Amino acid sequence: MTIKGIVLDVKEIVKVLKCKCNEERIEYIALGVEKYINRILDEAEKQVKDKNRVIVTENDIYDILEERNVPFLEFLKPKNNE
């Protein structure tokens, strides 16, 4: 979806979540992400006034969720097995 130059594909985000989460968590996480996406868009819209275009990427969403201490972030981030 494109809103005033902000590019954000919600379906792609949900597709990524389905790959990274166990099935029983998907519905909860998807609902939570939808809730926070609106806040992300609000923040990005403010930035549009200063820039010609803002692209909200998967990493941007992770960063904003992390800043807000979203409790299910551990299910969103790719796991680093080191």
Summary of the structure (lengths in Angstrom):
residues: 82
radius of gyration: 13.2
end to end distance: 36.2
largest distance: 41.6
contacts: 198
relative contact order: 0.20
helix: 62%
strand: 7%
